[in-house]
Every structure is written in C-alpha cells, then in structure tokens.
Amino acid sequence: MTVTKWSRRPSVQFRRRREVLRVLRAADELDVVFQPIVDLNKLACVGYEALARFPDGRPPDLWFAEARAVGLEKLLEMAALWRAVETFSLRGSLSVNLSPATAVSREFADFVRRCPTGIDLTIELTEHAAVADYPTLVHALAPMRHAGVQVAVDDAGSGVSSMRHVLAIEPDIIKLDCSLVSGIDVDSRRQALAGSLEQFAEQVGAVVLAEGIERHEEWETCQDLGIPLGQGFYFGRPCPLPA
C-alpha cells in the first residue's frame, strides 16, 4: 500500500492570494503616483493618470496579474481606485486603469455615484483580460458615460486587439502606444500610422493622446501631426502630487 505524503508548503496560488489579501487589508499603505497629461500645443497640464505602487516594489502589472489569477482583480483595482481618489488633492481630470470586468461591475457603479465632486474621471480599459462580448460591455458602460465618465482605449496601434477595442467601444480618448511614439520623429511609417489614427479620431469625435514622449523631437512631431494630448517623461515622471 502506497502512502501519499502531503506537502505542508502552501501552493503558489495560495501564496499569491495571501499576498493580495494582505495588501487589501492594508490598503492605506498602497501608494499612488500621478503622471501629467499635457496639451501639446499649449504645453499646459490638463490632467493626471493615477498609477499604483506596491509596498514590495514589484511592478503593478505583476500584482494585478496575480490578483486576476486568484479571482481578486476587481477588489484590488477598486482599492487602488479609491486610494487614487483619496490621494488626488486637485480638482480636474483624473485617469485610472481598469479591466473591462471591473468597469462594468456594481462596485464601480457605486463608486461613480459616490465619487467626490470636482473630479472628471476617465477610465482606461486595460487589455489584460479579453472581452468576450463587446455589445454587453458597451451597454454596461453607457450609464457610466451618461454620468460623465470618459472612456479611453490604451495601447492603440500596438496590435489588432487594441484596434478592435477602438472600433467596438467608440472611446472618447485613443491613447497611442509607446512603441508607436518612440522614435516617431525619424520614422515615416510611425508618422503615417499616428497621423491616420489622428484623422480617424477626428472623424469619430475622439481625442488622441500620445504616450511615451521622451524627447523634444517626439513632442514636435506629434504636435505637427495634429495630436492634441501627450504624456511621457519629457513632461514629467510619475510622482506624488506635491512634486
């Protein structure tokens, strides 16, 4: 007769869940930094994107991926969202990252009703989780948009999935992927693609935001292409608001 020896070491799933729950229990220790969003013509800050930072220094994408793997992504995203609003001491535009599932959840709908006045909220729909039913997503987002929440699609130009997002969701803001913006001043193909997306946005009533602008020449090229908004280290790194 064979005796099975059970390991007392916790499984990887268990450890991940325990780590995420630890963060959720101490949500006030979750840091949020803000990166400016800039009007490329006026060189004026018109809003901020909120970005979560975790106590152990691991990348946020890793944390949210682990939370998704153990069924806690919505709770972690909502904790980061509330923390961003609590930390945001200004009036104006605030952009946050949410998965499609969280964006259409009851918890987010409650948040929109309770969101402090003076904050114009934009949700950037992340591509970490595939959208199985776009009509349902669009229908669920309608009340949020009616309440004044804007919808942005991230990483446009980086692949087929991002463009499918743009066509199906009809976002208010189209964020050009960093890979498209990097070196755009010396690459005619990048310029052609970014320019065509800007023309498309004008026709459908959306606004283009170029991510990852790190050099003066990239800013000038985006400006010449008619892109109205930008974000990147050239204008400011993510940091606490007082800085």
C-alpha positions in Angstrom: 0.0 0.0 0.0 1.4 3.4 -1.1 1.1 6.3 1.4 0.8 9.7 -0.2 2.8 12.4 1.5 1.1 15.7 1.5 3.3 18.7 1.4 2.9 21.3 4.1 4.2 24.1 1.8 1.5 26.4 0.6 0.7 26.3 -3.1 1.7 29.1 -5.4 -2.0 30.0 -5.8 -2.4 30.1 -2.0 0.7 32.3 -1.5 -0.5 34.7 -4.3 -3.9 35.0 -2.7 -2.5 35.6 0.7 -0.2 38.4 -0.6 -3.1 40.2 -2.4 -5.3 39.9 0.7 -2.6 41.3 2.8 -2.5 44.4 0.5 -6.2 44.7 0.6 -6.3 44.6 4.4 -3.7 47.4 4.5 -5.0 49.5 1.5 -3.8 52.7 3.1 -0.2 51.5 2.6 -0.9 51.4 -1.2 0.9 54.3 -2.8 -0.4 56.2 -5.8 1.7 58.4 -8.1 0.5 60.7 -10.8 1.8 61.5 -14.3 0.7 64.7 -16.0 -1.3 64.7 -19.2 -0.3 67.7 -21.4 -1.9 69.8 -24.1 0.8 69.6 -26.7 0.1 73.0 -28.2 -0.2 75.0 -25.0 2.3 72.8 -23.0 -0.2 73.0 -20.2 -1.1 70.2 -17.8 -4.8 69.2 -18.4 -5.0 66.1 -16.1 -3.2 63.3 -14.5 -3.0 59.5 -14.8 -3.0 57.6 -11.4 -0.6 54.7 -11.1 -0.5 52.3 -8.2 2.8 51.4 -6.4 3.0 48.5 -4.1 5.0 48.1 -0.9 7.4 45.5 -2.1 8.3 47.5 -5.2 7.2 44.8 -7.7 5.6 46.2 -11.0 1.9 46.9 -10.7 1.2 44.7 -13.8 2.6 41.8 -11.9 0.4 42.5 -8.9 -2.8 42.9 -10.9 -2.0 39.7 -12.9 -1.6 37.7 -9.7 -4.8 39.2 -8.3 -6.6 38.2 -11.5 -5.2 34.6 -11.3 -6.7 34.2 -7.8 -10.0 36.0 -8.5 -9.2 39.2 -6.6 -8.5 41.6 -9.5 -11.7 43.6 -9.1 -11.1 44.1 -5.3 -7.5 45.2 -5.9 -8.5 47.5 -8.7 -11.2 49.1 -6.7 -8.8 49.5 -3.7 -6.3 51.3 -6.0 -9.1 53.4 -7.4 -10.3 54.6 -4.0 -6.7 55.2 -2.9 -6.1 57.3 -6.0 -9.2 59.5 -5.3 -8.2 59.9 -1.7 -4.7 61.0 -2.7 -5.8 63.3 -5.5 -5.9 66.7 -3.9 -6.7 68.6 -7.0 -9.8 69.4 -9.0 -9.8 68.3 -12.6 -9.2 65.3 -14.8 -8.1 62.0 -13.3 -7.4 58.9 -15.4 -7.3 55.4 -13.9 -6.7 52.0 -15.3 -9.5 49.4 -15.0 -10.2 46.0 -16.5 -13.4 45.7 -18.5 -14.9 43.4 -15.9 -14.3 46.0 -13.1 -15.5 48.8 -15.3 -19.0 47.2 -15.6 -19.2 45.9 -12.1 -21.7 47.0 -9.4 -18.8 48.2 -7.3 -17.6 50.6 -9.9 -21.1 51.9 -10.5 -21.4 52.6 -6.7 -18.0 54.4 -6.9 -19.2 56.6 -9.7 -22.3 57.6 -7.6 -20.0 58.4 -4.6 -17.1 59.9 -6.4 -16.1 63.3 -5.0 -17.3 66.3 -6.9 -14.7 68.2 -8.9 -13.0 65.1 -10.3 -13.6 64.4 -14.0 -12.9 60.7 -14.2 -11.5 58.8 -17.2 -11.2 55.1 -17.2 -8.5 53.5 -19.4 -9.6 50.0 -20.3 -6.7 47.6 -19.9 -6.2 44.7 -22.3 -5.1 42.2 -19.7 -8.4 40.3 -20.0 -10.1 39.6 -23.3 -13.5 41.0 -24.0 -15.8 38.1 -24.9 -19.0 40.2 -25.5 -18.5 43.8 -26.8 -22.2 44.7 -27.1 -22.7 43.8 -23.4 -19.6 45.8 -22.4 -20.8 48.9 -24.4 -24.3 48.6 -23.0 -23.0 48.4 -19.4 -20.7 51.4 -19.9 -23.5 53.6 -21.2 -24.8 54.7 -17.7 -21.2 55.5 -16.6 -20.7 57.6 -19.7 -24.0 59.3 -19.2 -22.8 60.2 -15.6 -19.8 62.0 -17.1 -17.1 59.2 -17.1 -14.9 59.2 -20.2 -13.6 56.0 -21.7 -10.1 55.7 -23.1 -8.6 52.8 -25.0 -4.9 52.2 -24.2 -2.1 50.9 -26.4 -3.7 51.9 -29.8 -1.5 50.9 -32.7 0.2 48.1 -30.8 -1.9 45.3 -32.4 -5.2 44.0 -33.7 -6.8 43.7 -30.3 -6.3 47.4 -29.5 -7.9 48.5 -32.7 -10.8 46.1 -32.1 -11.3 47.9 -28.8 -11.4 51.2 -30.6 -13.9 50.1 -33.2 -16.2 48.3 -30.7 -16.1 50.7 -27.7 -16.0 54.0 -29.5 -13.8 55.6 -26.9 -13.6 59.3 -26.0 -9.8 59.1 -25.9 -7.4 56.9 -28.0 -4.0 56.5 -26.4 -1.2 55.8 -28.9 1.1 53.1 -27.7 4.6 54.0 -26.6 6.1 51.7 -29.3 4.4 53.8 -31.9 5.5 57.1 -30.4 9.1 56.2 -29.6 11.3 57.4 -32.5 8.3 58.8 -34.4 10.4 61.8 -35.4 12.8 59.7 -37.5 10.3 57.0 -38.8 8.0 57.9 -41.6 5.9 54.7 -41.0 5.2 55.6 -37.4 4.3 59.1 -38.6 1.9 57.7 -41.2 0.2 55.4 -38.7 -0.1 58.0 -36.0 -1.4 60.6 -38.5 -4.1 58.2 -39.8 -5.2 57.4 -36.3 -5.5 61.2 -35.6 -7.6 61.6 -38.7 -9.8 58.7 -37.7 -10.3 60.1 -34.2 -11.4 63.5 -35.7 -14.0 61.7 -37.8 -15.5 59.8 -34.9 -15.3 62.5 -32.3 -12.5 61.1 -30.2 -9.2 62.7 -29.0 -5.8 61.2 -29.5 -3.2 61.1 -26.7 0.4 60.1 -27.5 2.1 58.1 -24.7 5.8 57.7 -24.0 7.0 61.1 -25.3 10.6 61.3 -24.0 12.3 63.7 -26.3 11.7 67.2 -27.7 11.7 65.9 -31.3 9.0 63.4 -30.5 6.8 66.1 -29.0 7.3 68.4 -32.0 6.5 65.6 -34.4 3.3 64.6 -32.6 2.3 68.3 -32.5 2.9 68.6 -36.2 0.7 65.6 -36.8 -2.1 67.4 -35.1 -2.2 65.1 -32.0 -3.6 67.3 -29.2 -2.5 65.5 -26.0 0.6 63.8 -24.8 2.2 62.1 -21.8 5.7 60.9 -21.0 9.0 61.5 -19.2 9.6 64.6 -21.3 6.8 66.3 -19.5 7.0 64.6 -16.1 7.6 61.3 -14.5 5.0 59.7 -12.2 5.4 61.2 -8.8 3.4 62.3 -5.7 1.3 65.3 -6.4 3.2 67.8 -4.3 6.2 67.3 -6.7 
